[in-house]
Amino acid sequence: MVRTSVVAFVAVGALAAVGMAGCNSGSRNAAQAKENAARAIPPSTALPGSTAGPGASSIYRQGKSGEFSSTGSLAGPLKVQDHTATLLQDGRILIAGGYDGQSSLDGLQVYDPASGSFTALPFKMSARRVDHSATRVPGPDKAMDTADDLVVIIGGYDSAAQGSTPTIDILDPDSNNDGVGDDPKLTPSPVDLGSLGSIRVGTQQVPVSLLDHSATLLSGSNVGAPAASANEIVVVGGLFVSQGQGGYVAQLAALLVEVDPDGDGDPADTHVGFLSTPRFSRVGHTATALAGPDGVAGNADDVLLVYGGTGLDTAAPPPSTAQSQGGPDINLAEPEVFEPAQRTWTAVKAHAFYPDSPQVQAFTSGANQLVVTPRREHTATLLSTGTVLFVGGLNDEDNIQVPDPANPQKQVPFPGDNSTQMAVLFSPNYANLSASSFGSAGTIPFPCVEARAYHTAARLAGDKVLVSGGLELIKTGEPTQTTEVFDPKAPAGAGQGPAAPGSFAAAGDMRSRRAFHSATVLPGLDGKLGTADDKVLLIGGIEVAPSGPQRLDSAEFYTQ
């Protein structure tokens, strides 16, 4: 079965040491860092300190439209997967942690698009990290896209400690705020998630430490108390892992991390706390910050959309070994929204679609019943319209037959066995969040060109979305070299209703097969994001060679 190949392949990944095959976040944590980066620097916002220049080695002087081109390799050389890649204010990219095939990593590197090269920073993080998060936040001036912006690195799996870490590191890429970025400083936070004590998971009390979570900036949301800050990070879900405490369990919790809330310029001044509890424990999900009713990101009415992931039954008996799971592993279709102003979670009324249920008949029945595929390790891309595009992921369902959209009398394989070929758009209804829709009547199915998981998605100009690589688990069970582009203005594809919001088309192949890699949108020579001058940088990941899975030290970029 394809399911067997999923476990066998993922077991070589970063979490094999704790027997967590299939729970790796690959693109998802990178997905969050990438989508947060896209949100952190709004389209058409200048980067005053950008180092991007016209030098011969600059990626902005290279590349043909619609093609991938090679750029520098990671310093070391370092071959890595499941790292984070965070766009900095000056146009460079910070690469943190990851997994090299032997252990999780504590190193940091910076990629400079002006020179096309990677440089290792002269210090290490306070812990080895993989499946961690890295979120860019405002510095003391409480404004994004200025020289004092910070990067907050939370959690992850520490192979040296053989468990998830509660630690938090804060990187100031430009500690003297001169816009040059030649004086980075790393500050381990003296207050970490462990200061929250323990939480109850099933019948266990476990310390607060996590990996494979989401960490999303809600600037201006006023979540914290008593004073509001502009750098409030909402952390959702994740796994607690400990070889010495009985394996791993998903945490049913949402946390708030505030760095320098009083704005005195001391990043070591960190506050952590619990938020109201979401409905599900989640791993491998996405969390996307949405502009609220006013349509302006960064204001007090912003909300957080959480979708998909694996929900573990926390009421089940605790696992007894590192290879045990903390209860039934259920991929979730149910989305929920966190509203900071009310500090509450709202369930979105979407019909969950499980292929082995009677709802399968509604999949292409033409009825106005909306169905949503359970998925994890997918991507979420916020579009300029305020809608969110979800692509691919794992559904872990056996391949079954469903009516052919073009010919209901004919049965065809459901498009998604483990990795799903389905995409869907979420449209928020701020007057009644529970009634927000996933698409509209006639838009289901909404197929991609290829089924994939642990891939990446990057927003291009005109709300096009580049979807790259990942594991193709229907045909090969291996990383793919293929890419495709979603175009919201393209005619509806085969099998879609007339109201379909655009379609996917195959794009050029990458230079390497990649899964568990990162993809980051870089501003072009105009110093702005969201224009046709942008590039997409793909870093690291994993491919399959004749000798077996291999991590990559290479990087390449896509030219629009």
Disulfide bonds with the S-S distance in Angstrom:
none
